Amino acid sequence: MSGIVMFIHGAWLTPRAWERFAQRFAACGYTCLAPSWPSLEDIPAQRLREAPPAALGNLGVGRILAHYQALIEALPHPPLLVGHCYGGLFVQVLLDRGLGSAGIAIAPVPPRGVLPGLTALVRLLPLLTRARRIVPLSEAQFARHAAQTLDAAERHREYQRQVAPAPGRLLLEAALGIGTRIDFGNDRRAPLLLIAGENDRTIHASTVAAVFRRHRRSVAVSTYRCFPGRSHWLIAEAGWQEVADYALEWAQSQADCF
């Protein structure tokens, strides 16, 4: 199978988070693209932690979506879109706009109209005072909320290689549903796969299942899969190959869309 895949990373991460998935997809003949968000510009995570660009704090939903839309429209044909966390949210919005041949949203932040779990809502409250600030993620927070399945040494390596600050404006806008409204009844939407991790402490599996139920209002293809024992870091933790291979098989089952 050949085609283009565009990987969209989430908040507190860089495109480097997709290295394993990209290698897996490339081995199956896909051309893999993993562009960074605006203001990140492929800067290494450590440098972003030490000296984040001043413009990063004011980066919002609209600018990120416009950035990816322009990249998609410049391609010779529509790509398969694969996103994690906030990237998974963007995949859903872009598909609703008619962009992309199919989409895979892994542990996605929910779009407007689907509430996250109570724990997630409580964690969002401090964002009300940090709308235009740069929001760091400590190694302890990474361990507690995203990568609890990793041992201490691996967690430290992943944090050093992967984790970067996030824009406060984006976090607040996504929490309030600003710019993330989609038409769940859009029958022309391209096929969508939603993937959850059973032990995800950031985007609970129940939240992803709720998003799936909304998408089923449409006759467009909507698929849901929850992986047992997985955390929010299911794109890179032990067993990531199973997640990637399932995503690949699903994409290939939608071959008529490419």
C-alpha positions in Angstrom: 0.0 0.0 0.0 1.3 3.5 -0.9 0.1 6.9 0.1 0.9 9.9 2.3 0.5 9.9 6.0 0.6 13.2 8.0 1.3 12.7 11.7 0.1 15.5 14.0 1.6 15.7 17.5 -0.1 16.8 20.6 0.6 19.4 23.3 3.8 19.1 25.4 5.4 17.1 22.5 7.2 17.5 19.3 7.1 15.5 16.0 9.8 13.3 17.4 7.0 11.5 19.3 6.0 9.9 16.0 9.4 8.3 15.2 8.3 4.7 15.9 5.0 5.0 14.1 6.6 6.7 11.1 9.1 3.9 10.7 6.3 1.3 10.9 4.2 3.1 8.3 7.2 3.8 6.0 8.0 0.1 6.0 4.6 -0.5 4.5 5.2 1.9 1.7 3.8 5.1 3.0 5.4 8.5 2.6 5.4 9.9 6.2 5.3 13.5 7.1 5.4 14.8 10.7 5.3 18.6 10.6 5.6 20.6 13.8 3.1 23.1 15.1 3.8 26.8 14.2 6.3 28.4 16.6 8.0 25.0 17.3 9.7 24.8 13.9 11.4 21.4 14.6 13.3 22.8 17.6 14.6 20.0 19.9 12.5 19.5 23.0 15.4 20.3 25.4 15.9 23.7 23.7 12.2 24.4 23.9 12.2 23.7 27.6 15.2 25.9 28.2 14.2 28.8 25.9 10.7 28.5 24.5 9.8 31.0 21.7 7.9 34.0 23.1 5.1 33.5 20.5 4.4 30.0 21.7 2.1 31.0 24.6 -0.3 32.8 22.2 -0.6 29.9 19.7 -4.2 28.9 19.4 -6.5 26.4 17.8 -7.2 28.5 14.7 -3.6 29.1 13.7 -2.6 25.4 14.2 -5.6 24.2 12.1 -4.8 26.8 9.4 -1.2 25.6 9.4 -2.1 22.0 8.8 -4.8 22.8 6.3 -2.3 24.7 4.2 0.1 21.8 4.3 -2.6 19.2 3.4 -3.9 21.3 0.5 -0.3 21.6 -0.9 0.0 17.8 -1.2 -0.6 16.0 -4.5 -3.5 14.0 -3.0 -5.2 13.8 0.4 -3.2 12.2 3.1 -4.1 9.8 5.9 -4.2 11.9 9.1 -2.9 10.4 12.3 -3.0 12.5 15.5 -2.4 11.9 19.2 -4.1 13.9 22.0 -4.6 17.4 20.7 -3.4 16.1 17.4 -6.3 13.7 17.5 -8.6 16.6 18.1 -7.2 18.4 15.0 -7.6 15.2 12.9 -11.4 15.2 13.7 -11.8 18.9 12.8 -9.8 18.6 9.6 -11.8 15.6 8.5 -15.0 17.5 9.1 -13.7 20.2 6.8 -13.2 17.7 4.0 -9.5 17.4 4.4 -7.7 14.0 4.5 -8.6 10.7 3.0 -9.1 9.1 6.4 -8.2 9.8 10.0 -6.8 8.0 13.1 -7.3 9.9 16.4 -5.3 8.3 19.2 -6.3 9.3 22.8 -7.8 12.4 21.3 -8.9 15.5 23.2 -12.7 15.7 22.6 -14.2 18.3 20.3 -16.7 20.9 21.4 -19.9 19.2 22.7 -18.2 16.2 24.4 -17.1 16.9 28.0 -13.9 15.3 29.3 -14.0 13.4 32.6 -14.3 15.2 36.0 -10.6 14.7 36.7 -9.6 16.4 33.4 -12.0 19.3 34.1 -10.4 19.9 37.5 -6.9 20.0 35.9 -8.1 22.5 33.4 -9.2 25.1 36.0 -5.7 26.7 36.4 -5.6 27.4 32.6 -8.1 30.2 33.1 -5.3 32.4 34.4 -2.7 31.2 31.9 -4.4 32.0 28.6 -1.4 33.5 26.9 1.4 32.0 28.8 3.7 29.1 28.1 2.7 26.1 30.1 5.5 23.7 31.0 5.1 20.0 32.0 7.3 18.7 34.8 8.9 15.3 34.7 6.7 14.3 37.7 3.6 15.4 35.8 4.7 13.5 32.8 5.2 10.4 34.9 1.9 10.7 36.7 -0.5 11.7 33.9 1.0 10.3 30.7 3.7 7.7 31.1 2.9 5.7 34.3 3.6 2.4 32.6 7.3 3.2 31.9 10.1 2.5 34.4 11.9 5.4 35.9 14.9 5.3 33.6 12.8 5.0 30.4 10.5 7.8 31.6 13.4 10.1 32.1 14.8 9.3 28.7 11.4 9.9 27.0 10.9 13.2 29.0 14.3 14.5 27.9 13.8 13.6 24.3 10.1 14.4 23.8 8.6 16.8 26.2 8.3 20.5 25.5 6.2 23.4 26.8 2.6 23.9 25.5 0.8 27.1 24.5 -1.7 28.3 27.2 -4.0 29.8 24.6 -4.4 26.5 22.9 -5.1 24.6 26.1 -7.8 27.1 27.2 -9.5 27.3 23.8 -9.7 23.5 23.5 -11.1 23.3 27.0 -13.8 25.8 26.1 -14.4 24.3 22.7 -13.3 27.4 20.9 -12.6 26.5 17.2 -13.3 22.8 17.7 -16.9 22.5 16.8 -17.6 19.7 14.3 -20.7 18.3 12.6 -21.1 14.8 14.1 -23.8 14.1 11.5 -21.5 14.9 8.6 -22.2 12.0 6.2 -19.4 13.1 3.8 -16.7 12.8 6.5 -13.9 10.5 5.6 -13.4 7.3 7.7 -12.3 7.8 11.3 -10.7 5.4 13.7 -10.7 6.4 17.4 -8.1 4.6 19.7 -8.1 4.7 23.5 -5.8 3.4 26.2 -7.6 1.5 29.0 -5.4 3.2 31.7 -5.0 6.6 30.1 -5.1 9.2 32.9 -5.2 12.2 30.6 -7.9 11.3 28.1 -10.0 8.5 29.7 -11.1 5.7 27.5 -14.7 6.6 28.5 -14.2 10.0 26.9 -13.0 8.5 23.7 -15.9 6.1 23.7 -18.3 9.1 24.1 -16.7 10.9 21.1 -17.2 7.7 19.1 -20.8 7.5 20.0 -21.3 11.1 18.8 -19.6 10.3 15.5 -21.9 7.4 14.9 -24.7 9.9 14.2 -23.1 10.0 10.7 -23.3 7.2 8.2 -19.5 7.8 7.6 -17.2 5.0 8.8 -16.4 5.3 12.5 -14.4 2.7 14.4 -13.4 2.5 18.1 -10.7 0.4 19.7 -9.6 0.4 23.3 -6.2 -1.2 24.1 -6.1 -2.9 27.5 -3.5 -1.8 30.0 -2.2 1.1 27.9 -1.5 4.6 29.1 -1.7 8.0 27.4 1.8 7.1 26.0 0.4 4.2 23.9 2.2 5.5 20.8 5.6 4.8 22.3 5.3 2.6 25.4 5.8 -1.2 25.4 3.4 -2.7 22.9 3.2 0.4 20.7 3.7 -2.0 17.7 0.3 -3.6 18.3 -1.3 -0.1 18.3 0.6 0.9 15.1 -0.2 -2.4 13.3 -3.9 -2.1 14.2 -3.9 1.4 12.8 -2.1 0.2 9.7 -4.5 -2.6 9.1 -7.5 -0.3 9.6 -6.0 2.2 7.1 -5.5 -0.5 4.6 -9.1 -1.7 5.0 -10.1 1.8 3.9 -8.0 1.4 0.8 -10.8 2.8 -1.5 -10.4 6.1 0.3 -6.8 6.6 -0.8 
